[in-house]
Amino acid sequence: MDILGRERLAALGRGFSLLGSGGGGGTTMLELMVADAPIWPLPLHAVADLDPATPCVAAAFAGSTYLLAERIPAADVFGPLVEAAERWTGGTAAAVCALEGAGLNGLTPLLLAGSHALVDADFMGRALPRLDQLSLLVDAVPGVIAVCDTGRGVAVIDSARPSDVEALVRSSIVQAGGAGAVLIAGFTVGDLLEHAVTGTYSRALGLGEAAGDPALALGDLAAALGGRLLGAGRVTAIDPAPDDPFASAVELTGDDGAVLRVVARSELLAFVRDGETVAASPEIIVALDTISRDILQADAITLARHVAVIALPAPGWWLEAPERLRHVTPAAFGLSGLEVGA
C-alpha cells in the first residue's frame, strides 16, 4: 500500500496526462475538485492488498471533456449511479478503481475515495475512446454492468455484448447533453488480477515526477520516462483523412531533416518517419510543446507549433494475447497500413 498526499496530486495529474496519448482530457478540473476534499492523505491499495471477494466499481466521465469544463459536475455526481448499481447487483461496493487510467479519468475515482478503497488498477492503461475496449469486456467477464447518467436519471446496461455497452452508454450521454458520468460494476477486486491493467496509478506517479524537471533535454526526458524520443520538428500541415472525418495526419519537418507524420483521432495512434511506421497504438505516443513542455492534446498540435514526440511502452496487458491486442492497434480504429515496420 502506498500513501498519496495532496502534494503529489500535481505529479499524478501530469502522469495521467502523459498516459492520455494526446487524449483523455486535461486533468486541471479534477485536480481542483479533489484538492480540498477531506480524503488526504489517501491510501492507494495494490490489488493483492485487498480481499479478492471485495465488490468494486470503476468511475469515469464520458463524452466531451470540453463540455465537462463548461458544466463542472457536482462532487457527488456518482452517488445516484452507485445506488443504482447496488440495487441491480444486490451488493455494496467497498472499492473503486479507474475505468480509464489516463487524462482526467485517471483522477475521477478520487471523487469516491472518501467512501471506497482506492485500488491501483484500470481497464485501459492509457486513453482509449470506446467502452467496448474495456479490458473486462474484452475478456468477457460475466456479470459486468454499466450505469450512466441520462440527464434526468440513470440507465443500467446489462449486456454480454460489448458493442451494446458502447452504443447504449453513448446514446445516454448524448441525451444527458454530451457529457456525463459512467460507472462499471458487477465485478470484484479479484477480477482485476487477470482482467485489468494493474499499477497504473503507480506508473502515473512515476511518470509525473520524472516529467517535472523542465531542464531535462528531450532525449534525457524520454529516457527518464522509460520511453524513446521519436522526433521533434515544426508542424507544417494537418490533413484530414479522406475517408474518416475524425482522423488526421499531422506533418512535421523534423529538426534532423526527416519527414515526420503523427496519425491521430481523439488520441495519437501512430508515428511515421520517412514513410515507415516506428510507433503505433497500444504504444503511448505523447506530444510535447518543445518550448513550454506542455503535454498536448491531439487538437492542440497546431500549425507552426514546434513539437517533440515521445513513445512510452504499451500497457503490458494488451500484449499478452492476440485477441486482446487486436482491440487497440490502429486497425481497430479503422486505420490500415500503420503496423510498425510497414
Sequence and secondary structure as in RCSB ss.txt:
>XXXX:A:sequence
MDILGRERLAALGRGFSLLGSGGGGGTTMLELMVADAPIWPLPLHAVADLDPATPCVAAAFAGSTYLLAERIPAA
DVFGPLVEAAERWTGGTAAAVCALEGAGLNGLTPLLLAGSHALVDADFMGRALPRLDQLSLLVDAVPGVIAVCDT
GRGVAVIDSARPSDVEALVRSSIVQAGGAGAVLIAGFTVGDLLEHAVTGTYSRALGLGEAAGDPALALGDLAAAL
GGRLLGAGRVTAIDPAPDDPFASAVELTGDDGAVLRVVARSELLAFVRDGETVAASPEIIVALDTISRDILQADA
ITLARHVAVIALPAPGWWLEAPERLRHVTPAAFGLSGLEVGA
>XXXX:A:secstr
 EEE GGGHHHHHHHHHHHTTT S  SHHHHHHHHTSTT SEEEE GGGS TT EEEEEEEEE HHHHHHS   T
TTTHHHHHHHHHHHSS   EEEESS SHHHHHGGGGGTTTSEEESEESSSS  S GGG HHHHTT TT EEEEE 
SSSEEEE  S HHHHHHHHHHHHHHTTSEEEEEEEEEEHHHHHHHSEE HHHHHHHHHHHTT TTS HHHHHHHT
T EEEEEEEEEEEEEETTEEEEEEEEEEETTS EEEEEESSSEEEEEETTEEEEETTSEEEEEETTT  B  GGG
  TT EEEEEEE   HHHHS HHHHTTTSGGGGT  S STT 
